Amino acid sequence: LYYEECDFTPWEDFSVVRDTLVNFNFDHTALEDSLGYPYRFWYKNKTNMYDWHFIQPWFFCDLETGLVELGSITDSNGTKNINFARMKYYDPYDYDGEKPGGYVYIHTNPVAFANIQLLDEVGMEYAGGLLSHLHEGDIYWDDYSKTRPNIVRRQNQRRRNAPEMTISSDTPLKYILESKPFSWAWYSLVGLGILYLMFRAKRRQRVIPVEKGNKNTSLEFIHTIGALYFNQQNHKKICRQKMKMFLAFVRNRYHLSTTKLDSKFIGQLSAKSGLETDTITRLFRYYENIKTSDSISDETLRNFHSSMENLYNNCK
């Protein structure tokens, strides 16, 4: 794009200012912000130093065919430089000048459009202002080069003080392919790699592990808790646990609410379970006496257990 537009000034790559915080801005009066658009470079959730690129002003000399300034970058020292520009583009094979031309837009800091920057309101506003420069028509987005910029810039060779803007083609692969023995070895290696991948790509059935069936550990848990309370001689807690289990049994089997253990509940339980209302009432009264007692004897615990087992064994 750039070929000695300004008095035979060769292109010397972007210049760099190293800082943690810079301000971007536009030259257009409708887009220019009085405070600018502050940008920080984030690395591992912390602000870090970064090499912010810009274009030196002596590359801007011809407004007709050369670079035109569109935006600036200002570092923490207040130094202002150019980071956004455009240049007219003409088809080099259009010898008659009949094809319509266009513009090439250059932004020296693509990191400004990373996801972390666009999450911020300032970043979104700046990106919107920058894209508003594009005219109506086809837009060709230049994908970022797969070759690292520092390698490309080193490979830009200069001959007779004139810039050669093509990347050197002297690559290791070219050297291998130009030699017949090396090229055969290379193609053989590639072919063996493809064959290896083809045979490795066959589906292999992995060993299916034997899954153990679900085991109901409720009884083991009950036995453990019962043994714990019994060893502590806490018969009252054992009675409470047994009553909780009985009420859970009633809810799951007969679908009755156990919030209120009143006469209505006893009648419903008697009708569904086939137990006599007197038997159920005696059990609940027995439990109420246990709750109000300070201590429970072994005999009381055995009697309560027998009464509850009688209900389990005789219910429907």
HUCORNOR-V832953 format. One record per pair of residues at least 24 apart in sequence whose ideal C-beta (glycine too) atoms are under 10 Angstrom apart, sorted by sequence separation. I is the first residue (numbers start at 0). J is the second residue. D is the distance in Angstrom with one decimal. If there is no record, write none. Layout:
BEGIN
I | J | D
I | J | D
END
This chain:
BEGIN
56 | 80 | 7.7
63 | 87 | 7.4
64 | 88 | 10.0
81 | 105 | 9.8
82 | 106 | 6.7
83 | 107 | 7.5
282 | 306 | 5.2
53 | 78 | 9.5
55 | 80 | 7.7
56 | 81 | 6.5
59 | 84 | 7.3
61 | 86 | 9.7
62 | 87 | 9.5
64 | 89 | 8.7
82 | 107 | 4.6
83 | 108 | 8.8
104 | 129 | 8.3
281 | 306 | 7.1
282 | 307 | 6.6
19 | 45 | 9.7
20 | 46 | 7.3
53 | 79 | 9.2
54 | 80 | 7.4
55 | 81 | 7.9
58 | 84 | 8.5
61 | 87 | 9.8
81 | 107 | 8.2
82 | 108 | 5.8
104 | 130 | 9.5
260 | 286 | 9.0
19 | 46 | 5.0
53 | 80 | 3.7
54 | 81 | 4.8
80 | 107 | 9.1
217 | 244 | 9.4
260 | 287 | 9.1
282 | 309 | 8.6
19 | 47 | 6.5
21 | 49 | 8.5
23 | 51 | 9.5
52 | 80 | 9.2
53 | 81 | 5.8
54 | 82 | 7.1
83 | 111 | 9.7
104 | 132 | 6.6
278 | 306 | 8.2
282 | 310 | 6.4
19 | 48 | 5.6
20 | 49 | 9.4
51 | 80 | 8.8
53 | 82 | 4.8
54 | 83 | 9.0
82 | 111 | 8.8
104 | 133 | 7.3
18 | 48 | 6.9
19 | 49 | 7.0
21 | 51 | 5.2
52 | 82 | 7.0
53 | 83 | 9.5
54 | 84 | 6.2
102 | 132 | 8.5
249 | 279 | 10.0
17 | 48 | 5.6
18 | 49 | 7.1
20 | 51 | 9.7
51 | 82 | 7.6
53 | 84 | 9.9
102 | 133 | 8.5
278 | 309 | 7.4
279 | 310 | 7.2
17 | 49 | 7.1
18 | 50 | 9.0
19 | 51 | 9.8
21 | 53 | 9.4
102 | 134 | 7.2
278 | 310 | 6.9
16 | 49 | 9.5
17 | 50 | 5.6
18 | 51 | 6.3
69 | 102 | 10.0
101 | 134 | 7.9
15 | 49 | 9.6
16 | 50 | 7.7
17 | 51 | 7.5
36 | 70 | 9.5
38 | 72 | 8.7
104 | 138 | 9.6
109 | 143 | 7.1
15 | 50 | 4.6
16 | 51 | 5.2
67 | 102 | 8.7
69 | 104 | 7.6
72 | 107 | 7.8
101 | 136 | 7.3
274 | 309 | 9.0
278 | 313 | 8.1
279 | 314 | 9.7
14 | 50 | 9.9
15 | 51 | 6.9
16 | 52 | 8.3
35 | 71 | 8.6
36 | 72 | 9.9
37 | 73 | 9.7
69 | 105 | 9.0
70 | 106 | 7.8
72 | 108 | 7.1
101 | 137 | 8.0
103 | 139 | 9.1
105 | 141 | 9.5
274 | 310 | 6.1
278 | 314 | 10.0
13 | 50 | 9.2
14 | 51 | 9.6
15 | 52 | 5.8
16 | 53 | 6.7
35 | 72 | 9.2
66 | 103 | 9.6
69 | 106 | 9.0
70 | 107 | 9.6
99 | 136 | 8.3
101 | 138 | 9.3
104 | 141 | 9.5
245 | 282 | 8.3
13 | 51 | 9.5
14 | 52 | 7.0
15 | 53 | 7.7
35 | 73 | 6.4
99 | 137 | 9.9
101 | 139 | 8.4
103 | 141 | 8.4
245 | 283 | 10.0
272 | 310 | 7.8
275 | 313 | 9.1
13 | 52 | 3.9
14 | 53 | 5.6
30 | 69 | 9.3
31 | 70 | 9.2
66 | 105 | 7.7
72 | 111 | 9.4
274 | 313 | 6.2
12 | 52 | 8.8
13 | 53 | 6.5
14 | 54 | 7.2
30 | 70 | 8.6
31 | 71 | 9.5
242 | 282 | 8.9
273 | 313 | 7.5
274 | 314 | 5.7
13 | 54 | 6.3
14 | 55 | 5.5
26 | 67 | 9.2
242 | 283 | 8.8
245 | 286 | 9.1
272 | 313 | 8.3
273 | 314 | 6.4
274 | 315 | 8.5
12 | 54 | 9.6
13 | 55 | 8.5
26 | 68 | 5.9
27 | 69 | 7.3
268 | 310 | 9.5
272 | 314 | 4.0
273 | 315 | 4.5
12 | 55 | 9.8
26 | 69 | 5.7
27 | 70 | 8.6
242 | 285 | 10.0
271 | 314 | 8.7
272 | 315 | 5.5
10 | 54 | 9.8
11 | 55 | 7.7
25 | 69 | 6.8
26 | 70 | 6.2
35 | 79 | 9.8
242 | 286 | 5.5
271 | 315 | 7.2
25 | 70 | 4.9
26 | 71 | 6.9
83 | 128 | 10.0
241 | 286 | 8.9
269 | 314 | 9.9
11 | 57 | 9.7
24 | 70 | 6.3
25 | 71 | 8.0
83 | 129 | 6.8
268 | 314 | 8.8
8 | 55 | 9.2
11 | 58 | 8.7
23 | 70 | 6.4
24 | 71 | 5.3
85 | 132 | 7.4
238 | 285 | 9.1
239 | 286 | 8.6
242 | 289 | 8.6
10 | 58 | 7.4
23 | 71 | 7.3
24 | 72 | 8.0
85 | 133 | 9.9
238 | 286 | 6.8
242 | 290 | 8.9
8 | 57 | 6.0
22 | 71 | 8.5
23 | 72 | 5.8
24 | 73 | 7.1
83 | 132 | 8.3
8 | 58 | 6.6
21 | 71 | 9.9
22 | 72 | 7.1
23 | 73 | 8.1
239 | 289 | 8.2
5 | 56 | 9.9
6 | 57 | 8.7
21 | 72 | 5.3
22 | 73 | 4.4
54 | 105 | 7.7
88 | 139 | 9.8
238 | 289 | 4.9
239 | 290 | 7.7
5 | 57 | 6.2
8 | 60 | 7.9
21 | 73 | 6.4
22 | 74 | 8.2
237 | 289 | 9.9
238 | 290 | 8.1
1 | 54 | 9.7
5 | 58 | 6.0
20 | 73 | 9.9
21 | 74 | 5.4
22 | 75 | 8.9
54 | 107 | 6.3
4 | 58 | 7.4
5 | 59 | 7.5
6 | 60 | 7.0
18 | 72 | 9.6
20 | 74 | 8.0
21 | 75 | 7.5
52 | 106 | 9.4
53 | 107 | 5.7
235 | 289 | 6.4
238 | 292 | 9.6
4 | 59 | 8.9
5 | 60 | 3.7
6 | 61 | 9.9
18 | 73 | 9.8
19 | 74 | 9.7
20 | 75 | 5.7
22 | 77 | 9.5
24 | 79 | 8.5
26 | 81 | 9.0
52 | 107 | 3.9
53 | 108 | 8.2
70 | 125 | 9.1
234 | 289 | 8.5
235 | 290 | 7.8
4 | 60 | 6.4
5 | 61 | 7.0
16 | 72 | 7.6
18 | 74 | 4.7
19 | 75 | 7.5
51 | 107 | 7.9
52 | 108 | 5.8
1 | 58 | 6.9
4 | 61 | 5.4
16 | 73 | 9.5
17 | 74 | 8.7
18 | 75 | 5.4
21 | 78 | 9.9
22 | 79 | 8.9
26 | 83 | 8.3
51 | 108 | 5.8
52 | 109 | 9.5
235 | 292 | 7.2
238 | 295 | 6.5
16 | 74 | 4.9
18 | 76 | 8.2
24 | 82 | 9.4
25 | 83 | 7.5
26 | 84 | 9.8
50 | 108 | 9.4
52 | 110 | 9.5
70 | 128 | 8.7
234 | 292 | 9.7
235 | 293 | 8.5
237 | 295 | 8.2
4 | 63 | 9.9
16 | 75 | 9.3
21 | 80 | 9.6
23 | 82 | 6.8
24 | 83 | 9.2
49 | 108 | 8.8
51 | 110 | 8.6
70 | 129 | 7.3
235 | 294 | 7.2
236 | 295 | 9.2
241 | 300 | 9.2
248 | 307 | 9.9
4 | 64 | 6.6
5 | 65 | 6.6
16 | 76 | 8.7
18 | 78 | 9.6
23 | 83 | 7.8
50 | 110 | 9.8
51 | 111 | 9.3
69 | 129 | 8.4
234 | 294 | 7.7
235 | 295 | 4.9
4 | 65 | 4.0
5 | 66 | 8.7
21 | 82 | 8.7
49 | 110 | 7.3
233 | 294 | 9.4
234 | 295 | 3.8
238 | 299 | 8.2
242 | 303 | 8.7
249 | 310 | 9.7
253 | 314 | 8.8
4 | 66 | 7.3
16 | 78 | 7.1
70 | 132 | 8.9
232 | 294 | 8.8
233 | 295 | 8.5
234 | 296 | 7.2
238 | 300 | 6.6
241 | 303 | 7.2
245 | 307 | 6.0
248 | 310 | 9.2
252 | 314 | 8.1
253 | 315 | 8.9
2 | 65 | 9.9
69 | 132 | 6.3
232 | 295 | 9.2
234 | 297 | 7.0
237 | 300 | 6.3
241 | 304 | 6.9
244 | 307 | 8.8
248 | 311 | 7.7
252 | 315 | 8.9
1 | 65 | 7.9
16 | 80 | 7.0
234 | 298 | 9.9
235 | 299 | 9.4
0 | 65 | 9.8
1 | 66 | 7.2
232 | 297 | 8.8
234 | 299 | 7.0
235 | 300 | 8.8
238 | 303 | 5.5
242 | 307 | 8.0
245 | 310 | 7.4
249 | 314 | 9.2
0 | 66 | 8.6
14 | 80 | 7.2
16 | 82 | 9.9
234 | 300 | 4.3
237 | 303 | 8.7
238 | 304 | 8.5
241 | 307 | 5.9
245 | 311 | 8.1
248 | 314 | 8.9
13 | 80 | 10.0
14 | 81 | 9.7
234 | 301 | 9.5
237 | 304 | 8.5
241 | 308 | 9.8
244 | 311 | 10.0
40 | 108 | 9.6
229 | 297 | 9.6
13 | 82 | 8.9
41 | 110 | 9.6
234 | 303 | 8.7
238 | 307 | 9.2
38 | 108 | 7.9
40 | 110 | 6.9
40 | 111 | 9.8
44 | 115 | 9.7
229 | 300 | 8.7
38 | 110 | 8.3
41 | 113 | 8.7
228 | 300 | 10.0
38 | 111 | 5.7
40 | 113 | 9.7
41 | 115 | 5.7
36 | 111 | 8.5
40 | 115 | 9.7
41 | 116 | 8.5
39 | 115 | 9.6
40 | 116 | 9.5
39 | 116 | 8.9
38 | 116 | 6.7
36 | 116 | 9.8
39 | 119 | 9.6
38 | 119 | 9.1
4 | 86 | 8.6
37 | 119 | 9.4
23 | 106 | 9.4
36 | 119 | 9.7
38 | 121 | 7.9
37 | 121 | 6.5
38 | 122 | 7.5
1 | 86 | 7.5
23 | 108 | 7.9
36 | 121 | 5.3
37 | 122 | 9.7
0 | 86 | 5.6
35 | 121 | 9.3
36 | 122 | 7.7
0 | 87 | 9.7
21 | 108 | 8.3
34 | 121 | 9.7
38 | 125 | 8.0
0 | 88 | 7.5
23 | 111 | 6.6
36 | 124 | 6.9
37 | 125 | 9.7
32 | 121 | 9.1
36 | 125 | 4.2
21 | 111 | 9.3
35 | 125 | 9.3
36 | 126 | 9.5
13 | 105 | 9.6
15 | 107 | 9.6
32 | 124 | 8.1
36 | 128 | 8.2
14 | 107 | 9.0
32 | 125 | 8.5
36 | 129 | 9.8
13 | 107 | 5.4
30 | 124 | 9.5
13 | 108 | 9.3
30 | 125 | 9.2
32 | 128 | 8.5
52 | 148 | 9.5
30 | 127 | 9.2
31 | 128 | 9.1
23 | 121 | 9.2
30 | 128 | 4.4
23 | 122 | 9.6
29 | 128 | 8.9
30 | 129 | 8.5
25 | 125 | 8.5
24 | 125 | 8.8
27 | 128 | 8.2
30 | 131 | 7.0
23 | 125 | 5.8
29 | 131 | 8.8
30 | 132 | 8.4
0 | 103 | 5.9
25 | 128 | 5.8
1 | 105 | 9.5
24 | 128 | 9.4
25 | 129 | 7.7
27 | 131 | 8.7
0 | 105 | 8.0
23 | 128 | 9.3
27 | 132 | 7.8
23 | 129 | 8.7
25 | 131 | 9.2
25 | 132 | 8.4
13 | 148 | 9.1
12 | 148 | 9.1
12 | 149 | 9.8
12 | 151 | 9.9
13 | 152 | 9.0
12 | 152 | 5.5
11 | 152 | 9.9
12 | 155 | 8.2
10 | 155 | 8.4
10 | 157 | 9.5
9 | 157 | 7.0
9 | 160 | 6.8
11 | 162 | 9.1
9 | 161 | 7.4
10 | 162 | 5.3
7 | 160 | 8.3
9 | 162 | 5.2
7 | 161 | 8.9
10 | 164 | 7.7
3 | 160 | 9.5
3 | 161 | 7.3
2 | 161 | 8.4
3 | 162 | 7.3
2 | 162 | 6.8
1 | 162 | 7.8
2 | 164 | 7.5
1 | 164 | 7.9
0 | 164 | 7.9
END
